[in-house]
Each structure stands twice: as C-alpha cells, then as structure tokens.
Amino acid sequence: MTCSAWVCWVWHRIGGDDDAAQVDPVQQRGERGDFVALRGDLTLGDHRLAGVERGGEQVHGVGIGGKHLPGASLPCTARPSQPTALTARPKRQELVRRDRQGIPTPTRSAKLSEWLPYWLKHYVEPRRKLSTYDKYETHVRLYLVPILGPKRLESLSVADVRRFITRVQGAHTAATAKEAHRVLRTALSAAVREELITRNVAALVEPPRVKQREIRPWTLEETLSFLEAARSDPLYAAFVLAVAMGLRRGELVGLRWSDLDLDNRVLHVRQQTQRRRGTLYDDDPKSRRSRVVPMPALCLAPLRWHRLRQREAFARTGVAWSEDGHVFATRNGRPVEPRNVYRSFTRVAANAGLRVVRLHDARHGCATLLTAAGVAPRVIMEILGHSQISITMDVYTHVVHDTQREAISHMDRLLKRRLPAA
C-alpha cells in the first residue's frame, strides 16, 4: 500500500472525508513521489497522527487522536535520512519562535540583484548626499550585482563575500575592493533591520588593507612663495582662503557674499557646490552641519579687492550684483566651475616652480601649520569642519620637521647627565 492510499485508509477508519485528508505543510515529497514525514506526525483534518517511528521499510505504530491503531503500517520507499531530520527540527523551532514573537518571516528570500536596487532607492537616496548615492550606485552596478546578484540574502555566506573581495581586488585595486565591501556591508545592515536576514555576513569579513598615500603638503616657505605668485590670479582670494582656513573646493565655490562678515572677520560655511551629471547644484557641507569660523586678517584685503573687481565686471556685462551672489563667479554671474579652481591652482604652482600638489593638500597644509603653531586638535577640528576628531589626528596632523626637532630637543634637557667634577 502506498503512502497516499494508507492515509485515505486510516481516514476511513475514523469516519473522515477523503478530501479532508492532507499532509502537514512541513512534509516533503520523496524522490519516488510518496509523502514522507520529516517529523514523527501527520495531520489528517483535525486529527494528528502521532508517534510515527521509522524502521526498515515500514512506518508503523500510528496513533490518531490519542487512539492507537495496532498493526497500522505504511510501506515507504523514500524517507529522509537522520541528518536531514536533525537539521529540519531546529529550523522549524526557530520559525515557531519567530512566529510567537510576532516577527515576520518571509516565505522567499530576495536575491541581491533585487534587494540592492531597493536599498538604493529607499535607503540611500532619501538619506544620503547625491555624491554618496552616485558612488554607491556605481559599486552596485559594476561589482555587486554582476558578481553576487544571483545569490539570495539568506544563502549569502562568509566565503561568498571573501571570494567577492578577492575577485574585485584582483581585477581592480584594494581600495576599490574595500569600498565595495563597505557598500555591501551597509546594504546587508539594512536587510537585518528589515528582518530579512538574522546576521550580516559582510561584517564578519575583514576588508582588504589599503596602502595609504603619503601626503606631503607644502612647507611654510613653499606656501608663502605660492601666495606671492598667485597675487595676479583672478582666484587669488580663493587660494588665500584655502591655505589660511583649509576650506574645501566645494565650500569655496559655494561661498556667497552673505556668508561673509568682513567687518567682524567671520565666515559662515553653509553649503558647498558640486557638479553632478553635468549640472552644478548646492548641497550641505560634508559634515552635514554648517560652521562659523573666524577669518585671519590676511584674508580681508584680498576679499575686499575681489568684491570691487567683481562689481566692475558685472557692471560691464549688465549683471546685477547682490549679497546673495557667489563670491567666486564668472563675468556672467554663474558660479565658477570647480575644476577650473583646481586648474588655476596647479597652473600657478607650476609657473612658480613649486611642487604641484592637489588643492585639497592645501587643506592638509593648513592643519600642519596650525599643529606646528601649537593649536589644540579640537580647535583644528572645528576650523576644518571634521565630524570626528580622529580624522584630524590620523590624517591631517602632518607635523613638520622643525617641530619634530623642537620636540625631540626636550630629551636633551631631560636626559643630559651632569659632568663629573674635575
């Protein structure tokens, strides 16, 4: 007698209806088509068949609703092995526990190719900066979906993530692999909060090590030589702010006259201007908060001279000048192109015979000079607009050689031995 025929026979014994006999949803169909219990019970309508034991080629000793049916036997040709039953029981218990706690359990896990676009649209785009969204979208499109897209969230393993990092690092660089790993870890953290998975496997994998680029900002002499050579450049005032106050390029381009109080020597950093997909747009500062920074006196004269020349240029082109206009703008009143600020910076440095560094390295140089002057790291952090003081300590405090020499000279004073008396 087959399994299905036996179920109907038992149901007739208790006076049931043929259509009401059904196998519990946890039952699995065997390789030869017969139903086989993964646990020791079957459900027939409102009655549960308990006490099923396995042995040889029979499933016997069946009890229904507390009544034992002696001699009831069932020939089964396909039964799960003992390891399968042991594996299924903890999973069933976990599902029952989640159900009792009111935790939703998805019937089908989403693939990474389905989850990552959803995460970008509903998590990253509403909450992150546009530049951050573009960076995340690039890593999702170029690396994560092509390599890990077919994987389901719950089946993604630590080994899968490790192989992914190795593959990206081999095809590109360690920095690219590290950033792709960070994007994956952030996306899986959101999946954990959505209760789609119980753990973040990407957090268990250590990211690749990236060799830090040595930063060599200008010395004080080189900085003074650059400022002297840049006096005739239309963006001289911008270079003074970059060197003396460590403003970022986007903050320089996004600066408006209403952000400056030249009488009280105060500068407000409220926004930055970036280019995205061919369009200039204003965004919040990098640390998501505005800051008020006092200006050194050397910045006042270049800014006043720049404002005077800008008004004259606007008058010639018929553009109305206003306090809400950009400090660094073209003759037509539009904000200057961010790339042009960098190009002018490198051109002036090259013409002056100086080492050509990035405009952002002027920001490093500002932190270095402030550190050499003995300014507290917390104050430097507020001036530069860092979100954490660790960034100031680990990245921007490039102590110059003279400061190191002065610091180590204290050891001569402390450890110098008194010469013995003659």
N, C-alpha and C positions, 0 to 999 in steps of 0.2 A: 504494500500500500504506500502510495506517495505521501509526501508531507501534506499537500493541499487536500487530498482525499481523506486523510486521517483527521485533519482539522474539522472538516464537514461532518465526519462520523461522530466525533466527540460532541459537536454542537447538537446533532440529532439526539444524542443520549440525554442531554439536559433540556431538550424541547425547544431549541432555538431555531432561528430562521437562517436559511443558507446565506442570504445576503448580508446578515449581520456579522458573520464570522470574518474577522480580519486580523492581520498580523500587526503587532505593535510597530509604530514608526521606526523604532531603532533596529528592526530586523533588517537583515541584508540578504539579497538573493545570492544563492550559492553559484558555483561555477556551472552546475548542471541544471539550474533552473529551480531547485527546491528551496523553500524558505528555511533558514537555519537561524536559531536564536543565538544572539551574541551574549545574552544573559540567560538565567535559568527560569524564564517565564514567558508566556504568550498571552495575548489578550483576545478574548472572544466576546465581542459585545461588551456587556457589563461584567463579565466573568474573567478572572485572571487564572491562567494555567500556571501553577507554581510548582517548584520542586523538580524541574527538569534536570536530569542527570545525563551525562554523556558517557558512553562506553561502547567500544567496538563499533558495530554498525547500527546500533539501536539508540533511540532516545526514549526512555521508559520511566515508569513510576510517576504518572501525571496526577496532579490533584486539581480539582476545579471547585472554586468557591468553598474551600475547606473540605470537600468530599474527595476521597482518594479513589481512583479508578484502577483497581488491580489489573495487571496484565495488559494495560494500555501501552502499546509500543508503537514506535514510529521508525521505519527504515529511512535513514538519511544518508545520502550519497555524497553530500558536500557540507562540511562543518568547519567552522573556524578553528584554527589551532589555538592552543592555550595562550601563547604570547599575544594573539590578537584580542582575546577576551580580556586579558590583563591590561592591555593598552586602552581598550574601549571604556572600561569601567571608570578610571579616573577622569576621562574626558566627559563622560555622562554625569558624574558627580559635580564637576566644575560647571557644567551647563545648568544643572539643577540649582546650584548655589547662586549663580548669577541671576537666575530667574526669580529666586526668592528675595534677592536684594533689589529687584527692580531694575537690574542692569540690562539694557537691550543687547541681544546677541544677534548679529547679522547672519542670515541664512547662507549668504555667499560673500566671500571676501573680495574686495575690489582689487583690480590689478594696479600696479604702479602707474601704468600708462593712463589709467582712469583717475586715480587719486591725485597725481601731481598737477594736472591742469586745474582740477577743482580747488586744490590748495592754493595755487597761484591766484585764482580769481577771487576766492572768498576769504583768504587769509592774508596774502602778501599785498595784493593791490590796494585794499582799503586801508591798510595799517602802515605800510612801509613807503619810503620815498620812491619816486619814479625811477631814479637811477638804481636803487636796490632791486626793484621789480625787474628792470631790464637785465640786470646781472643774473638774478635767479632764473629768469625765463631762458636765458642763453644756456645755462648749465643744464636745465631740464630738457631743453630741445636738442642739445648737441651730445650730451653724455648720458643722462639718467634714463630717459625714455628709450633711446636706441639700445642700451645695454641691459637695463633692468626692467624695462617696460612690461614684458610678458609675465614677470613674477607677480604673484599675489602678495598682499600685505602680510597675511598671516604665515605664508610659507617662506618669506624672505629670511635668510639665515645670516649668521655672522660670517660664515665662509663666503656667501654671495657678496657681501659688502667688501670683504677683504680682496676678493678676486676683482671686483669692480675698481677698487682703488689702484691695484697693481696694473690693470689694463690701461686706465687713464694715464697713470704716471709713466708707463712705458711709451704710450703714443704721444704724450704731450710733456708736461713738466710736473714736478712735485707740487708747485704752487697751484696749478690747475686742479690736480687731484685733491689737494687739501680743501680747496674752495668747493668742489663738487661734493666732497664728503660732508662739508658743513651744511650745504643746501639739503642734502638727503637727510641728515640728522634733524634739521629743523622741520622738514616735512613730516617725518615719522613722529616727531614730538606732537605735532598737531593731530596726527592719526590716533595717538594714545589718548589725547584729550577728547577726541570724538568717540572713544571707546571702541574703535575698530580693531585695535591690537592691544595686547597687555604689556608689551615691552618694546623699547626702541633698540633694535639690534645695531643700528649705526652708532649709538652711543657706546657700545661695547667694543668698537674697533678703534684703535688708536690712529689718528690721522698721520700722514707722512710728514717727515721733518723737512722744513724748507730752510735753505741756507739764506740767512739774512744778508741783504745787500749792504755793504759798508757805506755809510753816509759820511761824506767829508764836506761839511759846509765851509763857506769862506771864513778866513781869519778876519780879524778886525781890520788889518791893513788892506786886504782884498775888498772888504765891504766898503771901506772909505774910498778906494780907487773906483769902484763901480759907481757909487753915488756921484762922484765928481764927473765921471764920463757920461752919466745919464742926464745931466742938467739940461741939455738942449732937447731932450726927447719929449714929445707931447705927453707921454705917460710917466713923466718923472715923479709926479705926486703919488702915483700908484706904487712905484718902486720904493719910495720912501716909506709908505705905509706897510708894504710887505716886509721890508728889512727891519723897521723900528718897532712894528706892532705884531708881526707874524700873521697877518691876515691871509686867508686862503684866496686862491684865484677867483672862485665863485663869489666870495664875500666882497672882493674888490670890485668886480663887475656889477654886483647887485647893490652897491652902495649908492644912496641918494643924498642930496644936499640936506634933506630934512633929518637925516641920521647924524649930521654933524653939528656940533655946538662949538664953533671956533672960539667964541668969547670965553667959554668956561673950559675949553680944551677937553671935550668929552665926545666920544664916538660910540654910537649905538649900532651893534651888529644885529639886524632884524631879519635879514633874508640873504639868499645867495641866488645868483643867476647861472643857470646851466643850459646847455644845448642838448636836446633830446629829439632824435629822429628829425633833424633839420629845423627845429623850432627852439627859440630861446624862451625859457619860462623861469619864473621866480619860485623858489622853494624855501622851506625853513632852513636855518643853519644846520650844519651836520650833526650837532649835538641836540637838535630839536628844541633848543631854547635860545632866546636872544641874550645878549650880554652887553654890559656897559663898560667901556674901557677908557681910562684917561689917556689923553694923547700927549706925547712929548712935545716940547716947544719947537723942535726942529721940523715938525710936520705942518705947522701953522702957515709959514710963509709960502711953501710950495702949493698948499691947497688954496690960499687966497689968490695967488698968481694964476693958478689953473682956472679958478672960477671967473676971473676977469677975462682971460683969453677965451673961455667958453662962451661967455655972453657976447663978446665981439664976433665970434664965429657964427653964433646963432642969428645975430642981427644981420649978417651978410647973406645968410641963406633964408631968412624970413621965418625962422623957427622961434616960437615963444619960449623964453626961458622961465623956469619955475623951480620952486624949492623941492617939489616932488620929483624933479627930473633926476636922471642918473648923473653921478659925479663924472664918470668916465664914459663919454658918449661920442658918437660920430658927429660930423657937422650937421647931419640931418636930425639929430636928437635921439637916435636909437642907441641902445647900449652897445658898447664896443664888443667885438667878438672875443670870447675868452681865449681862443687860440692865438689871436693877434697880440694879446698881452704877453703870452709866453714867447712868441716870436720876437717881439721887440726886446724882451729881457735878454734872451740869448744873443741877439744881434749886438746889443750894447756891450755885453760882456766880451764877445769875440773881438769887437773892434778895439776894446781897451786892452787886449792881450791877457785877459784873465781866464782862469779855468771856467769852462762852460758848465754850469750846473743847472738843475731844474729850478723853476720858480718856487716850487714847494721847498727846495733846500734853503731858500731864504728864511722860511719859517723855522727850519731846524737851526739855522744860524742865529735867529733871534733868541731861541731858547738857550743856545750855547752861551751867547753873550750875557743874558740875564743870569745864568748859572754862575758864570765867571765873576759877575758883579756881586755875588752873594745873595741873590734874591731867593726867598723860600720857594720850594717846589709847589706848594699850594697856591701861592700868588701867581707863579708862572702858569699853572693850570687854568686859573681864572682868566688870565690875559689871552692865552691861546685858545680858550674855549674847549678844552678837553672834557669829556664826560667822566673820566676816571683819572685819578692821579697816577695810577700805574702806567698809563700811556706816557705821561710826562717823564716819569722816572726811567722807563725802559727804552724809550725810543728817542726822545728829544734832548736829553741832557748829555750832549757831547762835550765833555769838559776839555778845554783847550790845554795844550802842552804847558803853557806858563802856569796855569792854575794847578796842574798836577805837580809841577816843580815846587811851587809855593807850599802845597800841602805836604809833600814829602820832606821839605826842609825842616818841618817841625820835628821830625825824627832825629835830626842832628842835635837839636836843642834838648830833646828829652833823653837821648841815649849817650850824649857826649860825656866821656869819662874825664874826671879831673886828673890832670897830670900829677904824678907823684912829686913831692917836694924834693929839691936838689939837696 
